[in-house]
Amino acid sequence: MNQTATATVPTHSEIVASARAIVERLRANARESDRLGRLSDDSFRALQEAGLLQIMVPRRCGGWEGDIATVVEATSTVAEGCPGAAWHVMIANGNAWQLGHLDERVQDELFGDGPGTLVSGAIMPSGSARKVPGGWRVTGRFNFVSGIQHASWLTFLTFAENEGGSRGETLMMYCPASEVTQLGNWDTLGMRGSGSPDVELNDVFVPESRVLPPSDRSVVSEAAMRQATNLYRMPTVAGFPLLIAGTVLGPAKRALELYVERLRERTERYTERAKSESQAQLIRVANASAAIMSAEMLLADAAARFDAAVRSGGKPTLEDRAAIKWQAVYAIDVLRKAVTALYDAAGGSAIYAEGEFLSTFRNVHVGSHHAACDFDPAAEMFGRLLIGLDVDVRAV
């Protein structure tokens, strides 16, 4: 497959405008997605129709091979309407970006049905694979498999079973999503629309052609060097927190918008003074606004640094990779604290489960709990780099 010459690649502004055009449609479906514990069918169609699942799909597969600044802004825009939908945009493009590092044969099979195909993935190795003629038999339970309800394929890591049953090397595999069993355990505080349950593989046969040695996500592969652009030359470890950050920025901005609306309408219970006349409330809003704007600027700078490093054509430096990751992780923490401060001042009416303001609080907190956004290890890593200590390059 090679569609590089025929793929029409829209501009950054056009992609973001497509995302903005479906925000209200996604917002109208958000409560249904929460109730279902997965993204509603209409919302998924909206993402496909807008092309938002193919921004980082290789051009040779009909995708756009767009820059990460576009993905972050499009994801953040979608998240203002439905963070669960934004999580699908992040997962689709993050996995497509990772797949762009792999052999072309794999890309061709996974995107054979078109660049809007959703590939879901389990990032933590689990289960076991028993060698059989022609391939492997896999059994195991894998967690946090986002978007599996709408996915065509599942990629996962599992352990080869040695003779005697001991655990052997880690293998990367993929299989049709129809061959896995989805478990009904995605009952969470937030990001319910992301549809991220555990799944089980019960003696699933995976042919040898769908088994790969695990790739080192901190290095640049030969396949990445053969793509139409330099997008896949950035190791994926450095970029995933930045992709996730868009899913947190959007609901944080929406939380501020909703809080300001509430503040204009509410009065203090005992004095009947307008809340908007409260100095404490005004200071809190100003602080939250500055925090969210600061986080957005940090993310924009990290994305610009990412894209500049990629466009240069060289190998991204350790300093670039570390700064991109740390700025994203730090910004996510700033956003979480800003939304928490707003919620703390929102009063009793903010506690109702069906309220959109509460949903922003819940979604921000769950989105910020992804392992890639773990604050302390990221801070330690960047601190070590600043003072000249050795850094484990596998973490960046």
Secondary structure as GFF3:
##gff-version 3
##sequence-region A 1 396
A	DSSP	alpha_helix	12	21	.	.	.	ID=ss1
A	DSSP	alpha_helix	23	36	.	.	.	ID=ss2
A	DSSP	alpha_helix	41	49	.	.	.	ID=ss3
A	DSSP	three_ten_helix	59	61	.	.	.	ID=ss4
A	DSSP	alpha_helix	68	81	.	.	.	ID=ss5
A	DSSP	alpha_helix	83	99	.	.	.	ID=ss6
A	DSSP	alpha_helix	104	110	.	.	.	ID=ss7
A	DSSP	beta_strand	119	122	.	.	.	ID=ss8
A	DSSP	beta_strand	128	132	.	.	.	ID=ss9
A	DSSP	beta_strand	135	142	.	.	.	ID=ss10
A	DSSP	three_ten_helix	148	150	.	.	.	ID=ss11
A	DSSP	beta_strand	153	161	.	.	.	ID=ss12
A	DSSP	beta_strand	167	176	.	.	.	ID=ss13
A	DSSP	three_ten_helix	177	179	.	.	.	ID=ss14
A	DSSP	beta_strand	181	182	.	.	.	ID=ss15
A	DSSP	three_ten_helix	192	194	.	.	.	ID=ss16
A	DSSP	beta_strand	199	207	.	.	.	ID=ss17
A	DSSP	three_ten_helix	208	210	.	.	.	ID=ss18
A	DSSP	beta_strand	211	212	.	.	.	ID=ss19
A	DSSP	alpha_helix	222	225	.	.	.	ID=ss20
A	DSSP	three_ten_helix	231	233	.	.	.	ID=ss21
A	DSSP	alpha_helix	236	265	.	.	.	ID=ss22
A	DSSP	three_ten_helix	275	277	.	.	.	ID=ss23
A	DSSP	alpha_helix	279	311	.	.	.	ID=ss24
A	DSSP	alpha_helix	318	344	.	.	.	ID=ss25
A	DSSP	three_ten_helix	348	351	.	.	.	ID=ss26
A	DSSP	alpha_helix	356	367	.	.	.	ID=ss27
A	DSSP	three_ten_helix	371	373	.	.	.	ID=ss28
A	DSSP	alpha_helix	375	386	.	.	.	ID=ss29
A	DSSP	three_ten_helix	393	395	.	.	.	ID=ss30
###
